[in-house]
């Protein structure tokens, strides 16, 4: 997933439409660099050791048809993050925040409104 040239146009185009091609490439390269650094510094533990430190309300959005994230991961996160609310989209894939933008935004707004209440 690191090389955007290997992405299918169908997967890449929504991000280009949202952010512009140059900014998306720059943002993605930065993201990949940070993830690689964290992975190397923590001997492969990107976040498991940090989960007990999460104390705030957490919204976990899960797409059942996500090809990049196995279903074990969101279930693990839900189990190990205190005060975690998981919302699952049966038809959701990795880009569910784009495909279901209105529903996702409404969910996020509702979560944030209640988190600050």
Residue frames as a rotation matrix with the C-alpha (Angstrom) as fourth column:
UNK 1
0.555 0.832 0.000 0.00
0.832 -0.555 0.000 0.00
0.000 0.000 -1.000 0.00
UNK 2
0.060 -0.600 -0.798 2.99
0.500 -0.674 0.544 2.31
-0.864 -0.432 0.259 0.31
UNK 3
-0.896 -0.443 -0.025 3.39
0.173 -0.400 0.900 2.99
-0.408 0.802 0.435 -3.41
UNK 4
-0.105 0.926 -0.361 0.35
-0.252 -0.376 -0.891 4.88
-0.962 -0.003 0.274 -4.67
UNK 5
-0.357 -0.080 -0.931 1.20
-0.930 -0.056 0.362 3.90
-0.082 0.995 -0.054 -8.24
UNK 6
-0.969 -0.022 -0.246 0.22
-0.047 0.994 0.099 0.35
0.243 0.107 -0.964 -7.29
UNK 7
-0.558 0.830 -0.014 -3.25
-0.005 -0.020 -1.000 1.40
-0.830 -0.558 0.015 -6.15
UNK 8
-0.368 0.552 0.749 -6.20
0.929 0.260 0.265 0.88
-0.049 0.793 -0.608 -8.45
UNK 9
-0.835 0.097 0.542 -7.68
0.097 -0.943 0.317 4.10
0.542 0.317 0.778 -9.85
UNK 10
0.170 0.983 -0.077 -10.97
0.186 0.044 0.982 3.23
0.968 -0.181 -0.175 -8.14
UNK 11
0.450 -0.056 -0.891 -9.29
0.880 0.195 0.432 3.22
0.150 -0.979 0.137 -4.73
UNK 12
-0.515 -0.810 -0.282 -7.01
0.832 -0.551 0.063 6.19
-0.206 -0.202 0.957 -5.30
UNK 13
-0.524 0.258 0.812 -9.34
0.497 -0.681 0.538 8.60
0.692 0.685 0.228 -7.07
UNK 14
0.597 0.797 -0.094 -11.60
0.564 -0.333 0.756 9.47
0.571 -0.504 -0.648 -4.12
UNK 15
0.357 -0.553 -0.753 -8.56
0.774 -0.277 0.570 10.62
-0.523 -0.786 0.329 -2.15
UNK 16
-0.715 -0.597 0.362 -7.26
0.693 -0.537 0.481 12.65
-0.093 0.595 0.798 -5.08
UNK 17
-0.090 0.782 0.616 -10.70
0.536 -0.484 0.692 14.21
0.840 0.392 -0.376 -5.49
UNK 18
0.756 0.432 -0.492 -10.78
0.623 -0.242 0.744 15.06
0.202 -0.869 -0.452 -1.78
UNK 19
0.549 -0.628 -0.551 -7.23
0.408 -0.374 0.833 16.31
-0.729 -0.683 0.051 -1.25
UNK 20
0.759 -0.385 -0.524 -5.71
-0.649 -0.508 -0.567 16.91
-0.048 0.770 -0.636 -4.68
UNK 21
0.859 -0.374 -0.349 -3.08
0.189 0.865 -0.464 14.61
0.476 0.333 0.814 -6.14
UNK 22
-0.040 -0.965 0.258 0.04
-0.059 -0.256 -0.965 16.42
0.997 -0.054 -0.047 -4.93
UNK 23
-0.145 0.028 0.989 -1.18
-0.933 -0.337 -0.128 16.90
0.330 -0.941 0.076 -1.37
UNK 24
0.851 0.494 0.180 -2.44
-0.525 0.810 0.263 13.32
-0.016 -0.318 0.948 -1.15
UNK 25
0.604 -0.700 -0.381 0.93
0.267 0.628 -0.731 11.94
0.751 0.340 0.566 -2.30
UNK 26
-0.327 -0.745 0.582 2.76
-0.328 -0.488 -0.809 14.15
0.886 -0.456 -0.085 0.20
UNK 27
0.143 0.486 0.862 0.36
-0.982 -0.042 0.186 13.29
0.127 -0.873 0.471 3.04
UNK 28
0.952 0.257 -0.169 0.52
-0.252 0.966 0.051 9.55
0.176 -0.006 0.984 2.28
UNK 29
0.247 -0.940 -0.234 4.32
0.193 0.285 -0.939 9.53
0.950 0.187 0.252 2.11
UNK 30
-0.394 -0.355 0.848 4.46
-0.671 -0.519 -0.529 11.26
0.628 -0.778 -0.033 5.50
UNK 31
0.517 0.687 0.511 1.98
-0.856 0.410 0.315 8.80
0.007 -0.601 0.799 6.98
UNK 32
0.876 -0.214 -0.432 3.94
0.068 0.942 -0.329 5.82
0.477 0.259 0.840 5.72
UNK 33
-0.115 -0.976 0.186 7.20
-0.078 -0.178 -0.981 7.28
0.990 -0.127 -0.056 7.06
UNK 34
-0.229 0.102 0.968 5.75
-0.929 -0.320 -0.186 7.77
0.291 -0.942 0.168 10.54
UNK 35
0.793 0.587 0.164 4.18
-0.609 0.763 0.216 4.29
0.001 -0.271 0.963 10.59
UNK 36
0.597 -0.658 -0.459 7.47
0.187 0.670 -0.718 2.71
0.780 0.343 0.523 9.56
UNK 37
-0.363 -0.755 0.545 9.38
-0.382 -0.413 -0.827 4.62
0.850 -0.509 -0.138 12.24
UNK 38
0.119 0.495 0.861 6.91
-0.993 0.038 0.116 3.60
0.025 -0.868 0.496 14.94
UNK 39
0.927 0.250 -0.280 6.98
-0.284 0.954 -0.090 -0.01
0.245 0.163 0.956 13.76
UNK 40
0.262 -0.921 -0.288 10.79
0.195 0.343 -0.919 -0.10
0.945 0.185 0.270 13.89
UNK 41
-0.426 -0.450 0.785 11.19
-0.583 -0.527 -0.618 1.74
0.691 -0.721 -0.038 17.21
UNK 42
0.022 0.550 0.835 8.62
-0.977 0.187 -0.098 -0.45
-0.210 -0.814 0.542 18.94
UNK 43
-0.855 -0.468 0.223 9.73
-0.411 0.874 0.258 -3.76
-0.316 0.129 -0.940 17.43
UNK 44
-0.846 0.524 -0.101 6.50
0.208 0.497 0.843 -4.18
0.492 0.692 -0.529 15.51
UNK 45
-0.266 0.767 -0.583 4.14
0.943 0.080 -0.324 -2.95
-0.202 -0.636 -0.745 18.23
UNK 46
-0.558 0.088 0.825 2.38
0.422 -0.826 0.373 -0.01
0.715 0.556 0.424 16.62
UNK 47
-0.267 0.535 0.802 -0.23
-0.568 -0.759 0.317 0.50
0.779 -0.371 0.506 19.34
UNK 48
0.296 0.510 -0.808 -0.92
0.293 0.756 0.585 -2.52
0.909 -0.410 0.074 21.56
UNK 49
-0.386 -0.555 -0.737 1.31
0.863 0.065 -0.501 -1.31
0.326 -0.829 0.454 24.38
UNK 50
-0.976 -0.001 0.218 -0.40
-0.039 -0.983 -0.179 2.09
0.214 -0.183 0.959 24.34
UNK 51
-0.293 0.954 -0.067 -4.00
0.173 0.122 0.977 0.89
0.940 0.275 -0.200 24.52
UNK 52
0.044 0.351 -0.935 -4.20
0.970 0.209 0.124 0.93
0.239 -0.913 -0.331 28.35
UNK 53
-0.761 -0.422 -0.492 -3.25
0.542 -0.831 -0.126 4.62
-0.356 -0.362 0.861 28.25
UNK 54
-0.732 0.566 0.381 -6.36
0.048 -0.515 0.856 5.60
0.680 0.644 0.350 26.29
UNK 55
-0.821 0.395 -0.412 -8.76
0.466 0.048 -0.883 7.07
-0.329 -0.918 -0.223 28.84
UNK 56
-0.642 0.594 -0.485 -11.08
-0.598 -0.784 -0.168 9.20
-0.480 0.182 0.858 26.70
UNK 57
0.371 0.835 0.405 -14.24
-0.135 0.480 -0.867 8.05
-0.919 0.267 0.291 24.99
UNK 58
-0.710 -0.677 -0.192 -13.30
-0.366 0.122 0.923 6.32
-0.602 0.726 -0.334 21.76
UNK 59
0.538 0.825 -0.174 -15.33
-0.553 0.189 -0.811 5.77
-0.636 0.533 0.558 18.61
UNK 60
-0.630 -0.686 0.366 -14.20
-0.212 0.604 0.768 2.75
-0.748 0.406 -0.526 16.62
UNK 61
0.372 0.728 -0.575 -15.63
-0.773 -0.100 -0.626 2.60
-0.514 0.678 0.526 13.10
UNK 62
-0.523 -0.536 0.663 -15.44
-0.230 0.837 0.496 -0.84
-0.821 0.107 -0.561 11.53
UNK 63
0.152 0.500 -0.852 -16.14
-0.986 0.011 -0.169 -1.90
-0.075 0.866 0.495 7.95
UNK 64
0.476 0.105 0.873 -16.86
-0.316 0.947 0.059 -5.63
-0.821 -0.304 0.483 7.79
UNK 65
0.875 -0.093 0.476 -15.65
0.453 0.506 -0.734 -5.83
-0.172 0.858 0.485 4.17
UNK 66
0.698 -0.693 -0.180 -12.39
-0.677 -0.720 0.149 -3.96
-0.233 0.018 -0.972 4.81
UNK 67
0.887 -0.382 -0.259 -9.71
0.141 0.759 -0.636 -5.79
0.439 0.527 0.727 2.81
UNK 68
0.021 -0.953 0.302 -6.86
-0.187 -0.301 -0.935 -4.11
0.982 -0.037 -0.185 4.74
UNK 69
-0.526 -0.154 0.836 -8.03
-0.823 -0.153 -0.546 -4.61
0.212 -0.976 -0.046 8.32
UNK 70
-0.612 0.301 -0.732 -8.88
0.188 0.954 0.235 -8.12
0.768 0.006 -0.640 9.50
UNK 71
0.332 0.895 0.300 -11.94
-0.159 -0.260 0.952 -8.25
0.930 -0.363 0.056 11.75
UNK 72
0.330 -0.280 -0.902 -9.81
0.861 0.481 0.166 -9.45
0.387 -0.831 0.400 14.66
UNK 73
-0.664 -0.723 0.193 -8.24
0.594 -0.666 -0.451 -5.99
0.455 -0.185 0.871 14.92
UNK 74
-0.371 0.543 0.753 -11.32
-0.448 -0.815 0.368 -3.89
0.813 -0.200 0.546 15.70
UNK 75
0.668 0.615 -0.420 -12.57
0.041 0.533 0.845 -6.58
0.743 -0.581 0.331 18.08
UNK 76
0.023 -0.771 -0.637 -9.21
0.919 0.268 -0.291 -6.56
0.394 -0.578 0.714 19.87
UNK 77
-0.778 -0.319 0.540 -9.23
0.186 -0.940 -0.287 -2.76
0.600 -0.123 0.791 20.09
UNK 78
0.109 0.913 0.393 -12.77
-0.412 -0.319 0.854 -2.71
0.905 -0.255 0.341 21.41
UNK 79
0.672 0.137 -0.728 -11.83
0.451 0.705 0.548 -5.21
0.588 -0.696 0.412 24.10
UNK 80
0.018 -0.837 -0.547 -8.68
0.994 0.073 -0.080 -3.36
0.107 -0.543 0.833 25.20
UNK 81
-0.794 -0.172 0.582 -9.76
0.152 -0.985 -0.084 0.29
0.588 0.022 0.809 25.06
UNK 82
-0.593 0.581 -0.558 -11.80
0.691 0.012 -0.722 1.40
-0.413 -0.814 -0.409 28.06
UNK 83
0.034 0.729 -0.683 -14.98
0.084 -0.683 -0.725 3.30
-0.996 -0.033 -0.084 27.13
UNK 84
-0.896 -0.358 -0.261 -14.80
-0.258 -0.058 0.964 2.26
-0.361 0.932 -0.041 23.49
UNK 85
0.224 0.971 0.078 -17.88
-0.258 0.136 -0.957 2.33
-0.940 0.194 0.281 21.28
UNK 86
-0.851 -0.493 0.180 -17.65
0.010 0.327 0.945 0.30
-0.525 0.806 -0.273 18.09
UNK 87
0.312 0.892 -0.328 -20.00
-0.488 -0.146 -0.861 0.92
-0.816 0.428 0.389 15.17
UNK 88
-0.597 -0.507 0.622 -19.90
0.158 0.685 0.711 -1.68
-0.787 0.523 -0.329 12.42
UNK 89
0.080 0.544 -0.835 -20.91
-0.877 -0.360 -0.319 -1.16
-0.474 0.758 0.448 8.80
UNK 90
0.334 0.088 0.938 -21.81
0.071 0.990 -0.118 -4.54
-0.940 0.106 0.325 7.27
UNK 91
0.804 -0.007 0.594 -21.16
0.592 0.106 -0.799 -3.18
-0.057 0.994 0.089 3.75
UNK 92
0.865 -0.475 -0.162 -18.27
-0.437 -0.871 0.224 -0.95
-0.247 -0.123 -0.961 4.82
UNK 93
0.625 -0.780 0.033 -14.82
0.659 0.505 -0.557 -1.29
0.418 0.370 0.830 3.33
UNK 94
-0.207 -0.824 -0.528 -11.63
0.970 -0.245 0.002 0.61
-0.131 -0.511 0.849 4.14
UNK 95
-0.937 -0.144 0.317 -13.03
0.230 -0.939 0.256 3.80
0.261 0.313 0.913 2.63
UNK 96
-0.193 0.958 -0.211 -16.39
0.952 0.235 0.198 3.72
0.239 -0.163 -0.957 4.40
UNK 97
-0.165 0.087 -0.982 -15.90
0.553 -0.816 -0.165 7.31
-0.816 -0.571 0.087 5.59
UNK 98
-0.852 -0.111 -0.511 -16.03
-0.342 -0.622 0.704 8.33
-0.396 0.775 0.493 1.91
UNK 99
-0.836 0.535 -0.121 -18.64
0.220 0.529 0.820 5.90
0.502 0.659 -0.560 0.63
UNK 100
0.155 0.889 -0.430 -20.98
0.865 0.088 0.494 6.56
0.477 -0.449 -0.756 3.56
UNK 101
-0.696 -0.623 0.358 -19.87
0.424 -0.758 -0.495 10.16
0.580 -0.192 0.791 4.14
UNK 102
-0.156 0.701 0.696 -23.21
-0.489 -0.667 0.562 11.52
0.858 -0.252 0.447 5.37
UNK 103
0.784 0.476 -0.398 -23.80
0.039 0.602 0.797 8.67
0.619 -0.641 0.454 7.78
UNK 104
0.066 -0.862 -0.502 -20.19
0.881 0.286 -0.376 8.72
0.468 -0.418 0.779 8.96
UNK 105
-0.686 -0.336 0.646 -20.22
0.124 -0.928 -0.351 12.48
0.717 -0.160 0.678 9.55
UNK 106
0.260 0.855 0.448 -23.52
-0.516 -0.269 0.813 12.28
0.816 -0.442 0.372 11.43
UNK 107
0.727 -0.058 -0.684 -22.11
0.464 0.777 0.426 9.49
0.507 -0.627 0.592 13.60
UNK 108
-0.321 -0.939 -0.123 -18.92
0.801 -0.200 -0.564 11.43
0.505 -0.279 0.817 14.30
UNK 109
-0.503 0.197 0.842 -20.85
-0.261 -0.963 0.070 14.60
0.824 -0.185 0.535 15.17
UNK 110
0.622 0.783 0.022 -23.19
-0.314 0.224 0.922 12.70
0.717 -0.581 0.385 17.48
UNK 111
0.462 -0.538 -0.705 -20.24
0.762 0.648 0.005 11.00
0.454 -0.539 0.709 19.16
UNK 112
-0.602 -0.760 0.244 -18.37
0.558 -0.619 -0.553 14.27
0.572 -0.197 0.797 19.65
UNK 113
-0.129 0.643 0.755 -21.46
-0.445 -0.718 0.535 16.08
0.886 -0.267 0.379 20.92
UNK 114
0.840 0.504 -0.203 -22.01
-0.086 0.492 0.866 13.36
0.536 -0.710 0.457 23.53
UNK 115
0.199 -0.856 -0.477 -18.31
0.830 0.406 -0.382 13.03
0.521 -0.320 0.791 24.39
UNK 116
-0.735 -0.508 0.450 -18.20
0.276 -0.829 -0.485 16.70
0.620 -0.232 0.750 25.34
UNK 117
0.193 0.912 0.362 -21.53
-0.167 -0.333 0.928 16.70
0.967 -0.240 0.088 27.17
